[in-house]
C-alpha cells in the first residue's frame, strides 16, 4: 500500500517522506517492526515511543510517524498526535473494518 493511502485523513504537520513509497505494514512496537513498515512513535505513560525510533530504523522501518523530528536519518511524517494518527493509519491499512459491522442497540 502506498504511504499516501495509509495517511488518508491524518492531519500532517510536515512531510519528509515520499508519499508514493510502498509500505508493507503499520507497527508501533519497535521490537516487531519489519522491513518496509511504517513505525508510529506513540508517547505512553511509562515510556516514549520516540526513544525507539533508532531501533525501528535499524529493523528496517521505511518511514516514521512521529510528533517530533527523529534524530535518526530516516524518512518521517510529523503529526500533532501520533496516538490518533496510529488509529487512522491502522484503519486505512486494514480497510476500515468497523464500516462493515452491524450495530444493534437493545434498551429497556
C-alpha positions as CSV (number, residue, x, y, z in Angstrom):
1,X,0.0,0.0,0.0
2,X,1.3,3.5,-0.8
3,X,2.1,5.8,2.1
4,X,-0.4,8.4,0.9
5,X,-3.2,5.8,1.3
6,X,-2.1,4.8,4.8
7,X,-2.0,8.5,5.8
8,X,-5.5,9.2,4.5
9,X,-7.5,11.5,6.9
10,X,-4.4,12.1,9.1
11,X,-3.6,15.9,9.5
12,X,0.2,16.1,8.7
13,X,2.3,19.0,10.0
14,X,5.4,18.2,7.9
15,X,6.2,15.5,5.3
16,X,9.8,14.4,5.0
17,X,9.0,11.2,3.1
18,X,7.9,10.2,-0.4
19,X,4.1,9.8,-0.3
20,X,4.3,7.3,-3.2
21,X,6.6,4.9,-1.3
22,X,5.3,1.4,-0.7
23,X,4.6,0.5,2.9
24,X,4.5,-3.2,4.0
25,X,2.7,-2.7,7.3
26,X,2.0,-0.5,10.3
27,X,3.8,-1.0,13.6
28,X,4.0,0.7,17.0
29,X,6.4,-1.8,18.6
30,X,10.0,-1.4,17.5
31,X,10.8,-5.0,18.6
32,X,8.5,-6.4,15.9
33,X,8.9,-3.7,13.2
34,X,9.6,-5.4,9.9
35,X,11.5,-4.0,6.9
36,X,9.3,-1.6,4.9
37,X,6.8,-0.9,7.6
38,X,5.5,2.5,8.9
39,X,6.6,2.8,12.6
40,X,4.4,5.0,14.7
41,X,6.2,6.5,17.8
42,X,3.5,6.9,20.4
43,X,4.0,8.7,23.7
44,X,3.0,6.4,26.6
45,X,2.6,6.7,30.4
46,X,5.7,4.7,31.1
47,X,7.9,5.4,28.1
48,X,8.0,7.5,24.9
49,X,7.9,5.7,21.6
50,X,10.2,8.3,20.2
51,X,13.1,6.7,22.1
52,X,12.7,3.6,20.0
53,X,12.9,5.3,16.6
54,X,16.6,4.3,16.1
55,X,15.7,0.7,16.9
56,X,12.8,0.7,14.4
57,X,15.0,2.3,11.8
58,X,17.7,-0.4,12.4
59,X,15.0,-3.1,12.0
60,X,14.2,-1.6,8.5
61,X,11.3,0.7,9.1
62,X,10.6,2.6,5.8
63,X,9.1,5.7,7.4
64,X,8.5,7.0,10.9
65,X,5.2,8.7,12.0
66,X,6.0,10.9,15.0
67,X,5.3,14.1,16.9
68,X,8.9,15.5,16.9
69,X,11.6,15.1,14.2
70,X,13.7,12.0,14.8
71,X,17.4,12.1,15.3
72,X,17.9,9.1,13.1
73,X,18.4,9.6,9.3
74,X,15.1,8.1,8.2
75,X,12.1,9.5,6.3
76,X,9.4,10.7,8.6
77,X,5.9,12.3,8.8
78,X,5.3,14.8,11.6
79,X,1.8,14.9,13.2
80,X,0.4,16.6,16.3
81,X,-1.0,13.4,17.9
82,X,0.7,10.1,16.9
83,X,-1.7,8.0,19.0
84,X,-4.7,9.4,17.0
85,X,-2.6,9.0,13.8
86,X,-2.0,5.3,14.6
87,X,-5.7,4.7,14.9
88,X,-6.3,6.3,11.4
89,X,-3.3,4.5,9.9
90,X,-4.5,1.2,11.2
91,X,-8.0,1.8,9.9
92,X,-6.6,2.6,6.5
93,X,-4.2,-0.3,6.5
94,X,-6.9,-2.9,7.4
95,X,-9.6,-1.4,5.1
96,X,-11.9,0.2,7.7
97,X,-13.3,-3.0,9.2
98,X,-15.6,-1.0,11.5
99,X,-17.6,0.2,8.5
100,X,-18.7,-3.4,7.8
101,X,-20.1,-4.0,11.3
102,X,-23.8,-4.0,12.0
103,X,-24.6,-2.4,15.3
104,X,-27.8,-3.0,17.2
105,X,-28.9,-1.4,20.4
106,X,-31.3,-3.0,22.8
107,X,-32.8,-0.9,25.6
108,X,-35.3,-1.4,28.2
